[in-house]
Structure formats: C-alpha cells, structure tokens
Amino acid sequence: MAVSVTSQTDPYVDKLIVDTDANATAEDNVLTGAATCYILDTDNSNNSTAVYAKFFNTTNATTGTTEPDILMLVPANVRQVLTVSSGVVFAAGLSIACVAGKATSNAVSPTNSITIRVMAE
C-alpha cells in the first residue's frame, strides 16, 4: 500500500491523500472517518488506455462488488482533475480504487501505475 495522508496549512483543506499505486485493490477508509472532498485528481499519464477512478462512501469497499459513489473516467495519457467548490461528503468514510473498465463488476487493475490525489477536510 502506497497511501499517504499529510496535514495541509491551506485554509481550504486540511488533508492531502496520495495513493501512488492506485489499482483494483481498494484503499479502505483512507481518512479513518467522514470526509468532505474538494479535489479529486487522477494521473493516468503512464497508460495508453483509459482508466476509471472509483470513490466509495464506505469504510470497506470491495472492487467488483461495491457500487462507487463517484466514477471518474480518465482518458489515456492524461491527468484529470475534478474540483467541487462545495465539496462532496463521504459521511461513512472514503475508500478509493482504480480499474480498467467502468462496470461495477470490473476488478481489473490498470496496466501501469496510477496516482490519485484527494484534497479533503
């Protein structure tokens, strides 16, 4: 697992979550509780095919079974950023994963490393 959470001094958010090897294995409850997320940033610049970042409002997601609350298409060789000024609330907890296909049942990891960054409070 290559997930880190660091405190931020920016008044807008106080946590930066970085998963440098996002794949089909969900990183569960990355903030150990509720979170409001303002920026979802997925870097797919290492892959020649599109990937799908999945964000779950649960402390225990099972990729391939658990329906994501946000499904973010990230085209090939692109870094995609979604900013929500009012934030997206994950009341139960935030779990993240990244897969090669958009179906909920897809549990295939991308070919190469994906980095997901989330700015939250």
Residue pairs with C-beta under 8 A, 6 or more apart in sequence:
1 21
1 27
2 19
2 20
2 21
3 17
3 18
3 19
3 20
3 27
3 30
4 17
4 18
5 15
5 16
5 17
5 18
5 30
5 31
6 15
6 16
6 18
7 14
7 15
8 14
8 15
8 16
8 119
12 38
12 119
13 38
13 39
13 119
13 120
13 121
14 120
14 121
15 31
15 35
15 118
15 119
15 120
15 121
16 117
16 118
16 119
17 30
17 31
17 94
17 96
17 116
17 117
17 118
17 119
17 120
18 115
18 116
18 117
19 27
19 30
19 96
19 115
19 116
19 117
20 113
20 115
21 113
21 114
21 115
22 42
22 53
22 96
22 97
22 98
22 110
22 113
22 114
22 115
22 116
23 97
23 98
23 99
23 109
23 110
23 114
24 63
24 64
24 97
24 98
24 99
24 100
24 106
24 107
24 108
24 109
25 63
25 97
25 109
26 54
26 56
26 61
26 62
26 63
26 66
26 95
26 96
26 97
27 95
27 96
27 97
28 58
28 59
28 60
28 61
28 93
28 95
29 59
29 60
29 93
29 94
29 95
30 93
30 94
30 95
30 96
30 118
31 93
31 94
31 120
32 93
33 93
34 89
34 90
34 91
34 92
34 93
35 89
35 90
35 93
35 94
35 120
35 121
36 87
36 88
36 89
36 90
36 120
36 121
37 55
37 84
37 87
37 88
37 90
37 94
37 118
37 119
37 120
38 83
38 84
38 85
38 87
38 88
38 119
38 120
38 121
39 81
39 82
39 83
39 84
39 117
39 118
39 119
40 53
40 55
40 70
40 72
40 81
40 82
40 84
40 88
40 116
40 117
40 118
41 79
41 80
41 81
41 82
41 116
41 117
41 118
41 119
42 51
42 53
42 72
42 74
42 79
42 80
42 81
42 98
42 114
42 115
42 116
42 117
43 79
43 114
43 115
43 116
43 117
44 50
44 51
44 74
44 75
44 76
44 77
44 78
44 79
44 80
44 110
44 114
45 77
45 78
45 79
46 112
46 113
46 114
47 76
47 77
47 110
47 111
47 112
47 114
48 76
48 77
48 111
49 76
49 100
49 110
49 111
50 73
50 74
50 75
50 76
51 74
51 98
51 99
51 100
51 110
51 114
52 71
52 72
52 73
52 74
52 98
52 99
52 100
52 101
52 102
52 106
53 70
53 71
53 72
53 74
53 96
53 97
53 98
53 114
53 116
54 61
54 63
54 68
54 70
54 71
54 72
54 96
54 97
54 98
54 99
55 68
55 69
55 70
55 71
55 72
55 88
55 90
55 94
55 95
55 96
55 118
56 66
56 68
56 69
56 90
56 94
56 95
56 96
56 97
57 69
57 90
57 91
57 92
57 93
57 94
58 66
58 92
58 93
58 95
59 92
59 93
59 95
60 95
61 68
61 95
61 97
63 97
63 99
63 106
63 107
64 104
64 105
64 106
64 107
65 104
65 105
66 95
66 104
67 104
68 97
68 104
69 88
69 90
70 88
71 102
72 80
72 82
73 80
73 102
74 80
74 114
87 120
87 121
94 118
94 120
96 116
96 118
98 109
98 110
98 114
98 116
99 106
99 107
99 108
99 109
99 110
100 106
100 108
100 109
100 110
100 111
101 108
